[in-house]
Amino acid sequence: METNERSLDFLTSFLDTAMERYLKKASTPTKPLSARDQPPDSDEALAEKELATELDLAWDRAQDIFEKGQEIQGIVAGWNRGGLLVRWDKLQGFVPTSQLRDIPLFEGEESRDEKLARWVGEELSLRVIELDRSRNRLVFSERATSWGPRDGERLLREIAPGDIRSGLVSNLCDFGAFVDLGGIDGLIHISELSWGRVIHPREMLDIGQEVRVHVISVDRDNRRIALSLKRLHANPWATVEERFVAGQSVTATITNVVDFGAFAQIEEGLEGLIHITELGEGQISHPGQVVQPGEEVLVHILRIDSANHRLALSMKEVADTAPPPEESEEQDTESTSADWEQPPTFLY
């Protein structure tokens, strides 16, 4: 009897648990089948199949236009941080701001949105400059319409590291400057703009400015060209020890002030550090108390490390080694009676 009661209790518990699971499953909304999961003859499946066919044909047309270098007309449908979103045929493409004919300058995020929004609804004449169907990537250029049909491809085949090329600055950003070489853009990284310190490329370049550049490298597969401005000139660090020696005092310009000291340029491209302990005598809580960017100062060269592009400078050493002021040989050593007879002047 006891066994039967236990079996009955177990069965009751089992049925209660099963009912809870059933009710829970029944209350969960059923996810509708996608068109792919529909029967092959359903309206949804046929519509999706038709759309896929249209997209494939659109990609084929885009590939043909890209290979022939033809122009197309696209409608601006939106924008993002990097540029404009354009509708063409059944596809959506992208126009980087650097590829617009009139490149906007942005003062901030609000300015970016305000200026890019003005293009929405406009029809642009464009050329395809990059196409990758597997990544759903279609990049257009408005500026490319002024190039020959195959200028970019020809340039990419011909250009080589070590070449000197001319181009127009097409865009400026925090990390460098883009240069239109005539069908394809190359990048001058900010570290390749000058042998000296550059805070932002706009200090040296303007959009639309014509420049001569040195080609550092060419990545044909990814259509990337690395350029340099500074390599058009000799590296000043290669001959620094021919022009300067440790112990020499020279005039320098303060280029930057940081917590641990100040950087100073003694010649174009030659910048050294004046450590906070070398700025002067006494306690200095911050270098900004002593020097400011743009100020000219007299410095003493402590060390030259041409291999690592480093100079150790000092302002304190200049003060310590400065000769005493020379006394004039014509200075009177005796006071005349007339001097004593003059009335005193009190300042307090």
C-alpha positions in Angstrom: 0.0 0.0 0.0 2.7 2.4 0.9 4.4 1.6 -2.4 1.3 2.4 -4.3 0.9 5.7 -2.5 4.4 6.7 -3.3 3.9 5.6 -7.0 0.7 7.7 -7.1 2.4 10.7 -5.6 5.3 10.4 -8.1 2.8 10.2 -11.0 0.9 13.2 -9.8 4.1 15.3 -9.5 5.2 14.2 -13.0 1.8 15.2 -14.5 1.9 18.6 -12.8 5.5 19.3 -14.1 4.5 18.2 -17.6 1.4 20.5 -17.5 3.6 23.5 -16.4 6.0 22.9 -19.3 3.1 22.6 -21.8 1.4 25.8 -20.6 4.8 27.7 -20.7 5.5 26.6 -24.2 2.0 27.4 -25.4 2.2 30.9 -23.9 5.5 31.6 -25.8 4.8 33.4 -29.2 5.8 31.3 -32.1 8.4 32.9 -34.4 7.0 33.2 -37.9 8.9 31.3 -40.6 11.2 33.3 -42.7 10.9 33.3 -46.5 13.7 30.8 -46.6 11.8 28.4 -44.4 8.6 28.7 -46.3 7.6 26.0 -48.8 9.4 26.5 -52.1 6.2 27.5 -53.9 5.0 30.1 -51.3 4.7 33.8 -52.2 7.3 34.8 -49.6 9.9 32.4 -50.9 9.3 33.4 -54.5 9.6 37.1 -53.6 12.9 36.6 -51.8 14.2 34.5 -54.6 13.3 37.3 -57.1 15.0 40.0 -54.9 18.2 37.9 -54.7 18.2 37.6 -58.4 17.8 41.3 -58.9 20.6 42.0 -56.4 22.9 39.6 -58.3 22.1 41.4 -61.6 22.7 44.8 -59.9 26.2 43.6 -58.7 26.9 42.4 -62.2 26.1 45.8 -63.6 28.2 47.5 -61.0 31.1 45.3 -61.8 30.8 46.1 -65.5 30.6 49.8 -64.8 33.6 49.6 -62.5 35.7 47.8 -65.1 34.8 50.2 -67.8 35.2 53.3 -65.6 31.8 54.7 -66.5 29.9 57.3 -64.7 26.6 56.7 -62.9 24.0 58.8 -61.1 23.3 58.1 -57.5 20.8 59.6 -55.0 22.1 60.6 -51.5 19.9 58.7 -49.0 21.8 59.4 -45.8 25.2 59.8 -44.1 27.4 58.5 -41.4 30.6 59.6 -39.7 32.8 58.9 -42.8 30.6 60.2 -45.7 27.4 59.9 -47.7 25.2 56.8 -48.2 24.1 56.6 -51.9 21.3 54.6 -53.5 22.1 53.3 -57.0 20.1 50.7 -58.9 19.2 48.0 -56.2 22.4 48.7 -54.2 23.5 51.1 -51.5 27.0 52.5 -51.8 29.2 54.8 -49.9 31.0 58.1 -50.8 33.8 59.0 -48.4 33.9 62.8 -47.6 37.5 62.8 -49.1 35.9 61.7 -52.5 33.4 64.6 -52.7 34.2 67.4 -55.2 33.7 70.0 -52.5 35.2 68.6 -49.4 33.5 70.0 -46.2 35.5 71.1 -43.2 34.0 69.9 -39.8 34.5 71.8 -36.6 32.8 69.0 -34.5 30.2 66.3 -34.6 27.2 68.7 -34.8 28.9 70.5 -37.7 29.5 67.2 -39.4 25.9 66.2 -39.2 24.7 69.6 -40.3 26.9 69.8 -43.4 26.5 66.2 -44.6 22.7 66.4 -44.1 22.6 69.1 -46.9 23.4 66.4 -49.5 20.4 64.2 -48.7 18.2 64.0 -51.8 20.8 65.3 -54.2 21.8 63.4 -57.3 25.5 63.0 -57.8 27.6 62.0 -60.8 29.9 59.2 -59.5 32.4 56.6 -60.4 32.9 53.3 -58.7 36.4 53.2 -57.2 36.1 50.0 -55.0 33.8 47.0 -55.3 33.8 43.8 -53.2 30.6 41.8 -53.6 31.6 39.3 -50.9 31.8 42.1 -48.3 28.8 44.0 -49.7 31.2 46.9 -50.3 30.6 49.5 -53.0 32.5 52.7 -52.8 31.9 55.7 -55.1 33.8 58.9 -55.8 32.5 62.2 -57.1 36.0 63.5 -57.6 36.9 60.6 -59.8 34.5 61.9 -62.5 37.3 64.4 -63.4 39.8 61.6 -64.0 40.2 59.5 -67.1 38.2 56.2 -67.1 41.2 54.1 -66.1 43.5 56.7 -64.5 43.4 55.1 -61.1 44.1 51.6 -62.3 47.0 52.7 -64.6 48.5 54.8 -61.8 48.3 51.8 -59.4 50.2 49.6 -61.9 52.9 52.2 -62.6 53.6 53.8 -59.3 56.5 52.4 -57.3 58.3 53.0 -53.9 60.9 55.8 -54.3 58.9 57.7 -56.9 58.4 61.5 -56.5 54.9 62.4 -57.5 52.7 65.6 -57.5 49.2 65.7 -56.2 46.5 67.8 -54.6 45.7 67.6 -50.9 42.2 66.0 -50.8 41.5 65.7 -47.1 43.1 66.4 -43.7 42.4 64.4 -40.6 44.0 63.9 -37.1 46.3 61.1 -38.3 47.5 62.6 -41.6 46.7 64.0 -45.0 45.3 62.4 -48.1 46.7 63.4 -51.5 45.0 62.8 -54.8 47.6 61.5 -57.2 45.3 61.5 -60.2 42.9 58.7 -59.9 43.8 57.3 -56.5 44.5 58.8 -53.1 47.7 58.2 -51.0 48.2 58.9 -47.3 50.9 61.0 -45.7 50.9 59.9 -42.1 51.3 62.7 -39.6 54.7 61.3 -38.7 55.8 61.7 -42.3 54.9 65.3 -42.7 58.0 66.8 -41.1 61.2 65.8 -39.3 59.9 68.1 -36.6 56.8 68.0 -34.4 53.4 68.4 -36.0 50.3 68.6 -33.8 47.8 68.5 -36.7 48.3 68.4 -40.5 46.5 71.7 -41.0 49.5 73.4 -39.5 51.4 72.6 -42.7 48.8 71.9 -45.4 45.5 73.1 -46.9 42.9 71.2 -48.8 43.4 71.7 -52.5 47.1 72.6 -52.1 49.5 71.1 -54.6 52.3 69.1 -53.1 55.3 67.0 -54.2 55.5 63.7 -52.3 57.9 60.8 -51.9 56.3 57.3 -52.3 57.1 55.0 -49.4 55.2 51.9 -50.2 52.4 50.6 -52.6 49.8 48.0 -51.6 48.1 47.2 -54.9 45.8 44.5 -53.4 44.3 46.9 -50.9 44.8 50.0 -53.1 46.9 51.8 -50.5 49.8 54.1 -51.1 52.0 55.5 -48.3 53.5 58.9 -49.0 56.0 61.2 -47.3 56.8 64.9 -47.3 59.7 64.9 -44.9 61.7 62.4 -47.0 62.0 65.0 -49.8 64.5 66.6 -47.4 67.7 65.3 -45.8 67.3 63.8 -42.3 68.7 66.5 -40.0 69.6 63.8 -37.4 72.0 62.1 -39.8 74.3 65.2 -39.6 73.4 66.7 -36.3 76.8 65.9 -34.8 78.5 67.8 -37.6 76.7 71.0 -36.7 76.3 70.8 -32.9 78.4 69.5 -30.0 77.6 68.8 -26.4 78.5 71.8 -24.3 77.4 74.3 -26.9 74.8 77.0 -26.2 72.3 77.8 -28.9 69.0 79.6 -29.3 65.9 77.3 -29.3 62.1 77.7 -29.7 59.8 76.0 -27.2 57.5 73.7 -29.1 55.6 71.9 -26.3 55.2 72.1 -22.5 54.4 68.9 -20.6 54.4 68.0 -16.9 58.0 66.7 -16.9 59.6 69.4 -18.9 59.6 71.4 -22.2 60.5 70.4 -25.7 62.5 72.9 -27.7 63.6 73.0 -31.4 67.2 74.1 -32.1 66.8 73.7 -35.9 64.1 72.5 -38.3 63.5 68.9 -37.4 65.8 68.8 -34.4 63.9 68.8 -31.1 65.2 68.1 -27.6 63.9 67.9 -24.1 64.6 70.4 -21.3 63.8 68.3 -18.2 61.9 70.2 -15.5 65.0 69.9 -13.3 67.0 71.7 -16.0 64.7 74.7 -16.5 66.2 76.7 -13.7 67.2 76.9 -10.0 64.8 76.4 -7.2 61.5 74.5 -6.9 59.4 74.5 -10.2 56.0 72.8 -9.8 55.2 73.0 -13.5 57.3 74.0 -16.6 54.5 76.4 -17.7 55.7 78.7 -14.9 59.0 79.2 -16.7 58.4 78.8 -20.5 55.5 78.8 -23.0 55.2 77.4 -26.6 56.6 79.7 -29.2 59.1 81.4 -26.7 62.7 81.7 -27.8 65.2 80.7 -25.1 69.0 80.1 -24.8 69.8 76.4 -24.1 72.9 74.4 -23.3 73.3 71.1 -25.1 73.9 68.3 -22.6 73.8 65.2 -24.8 73.3 64.3 -28.4 71.9 60.9 -29.3 71.6 61.0 -33.1 70.7 57.2 -33.4 67.6 57.6 -31.3 66.8 61.2 -32.3 67.2 62.7 -28.9 68.7 65.9 -27.5 69.1 66.7 -23.8 69.0 70.4 -23.2 69.3 72.7 -20.2 68.4 76.3 -19.4 69.9 76.0 -15.9 73.4 75.2 -17.3 73.3 78.4 -19.4 72.6 80.5 -16.3 75.3 78.7 -14.3 78.0 79.2 -17.0 77.1 82.8 -17.9 80.1 85.1 -17.5 79.7 88.0 -15.0 78.8 91.4 -16.5 81.8 93.4 -17.7 82.5 96.7 -15.9 82.9 99.8 -17.9 86.4 101.1 -17.9 85.0 104.7 -18.1 82.8 104.2 -15.0 83.6 106.9 -12.3 84.9 105.3 -9.1 84.6 108.5 -7.0 81.5 110.5 -6.3 81.7 114.2 -6.9 80.5 116.7 -4.4 77.7 117.6 -6.9 76.3 114.1 -6.6 76.0 114.4 -2.8 74.4 117.8 -3.1 71.5 116.5 -5.2 68.2 116.1 -3.2 67.2 112.5 -2.6 64.2 110.9 -4.4 62.0 108.6 -2.2 60.0 105.8 -3.9 57.9 105.1 -0.8 
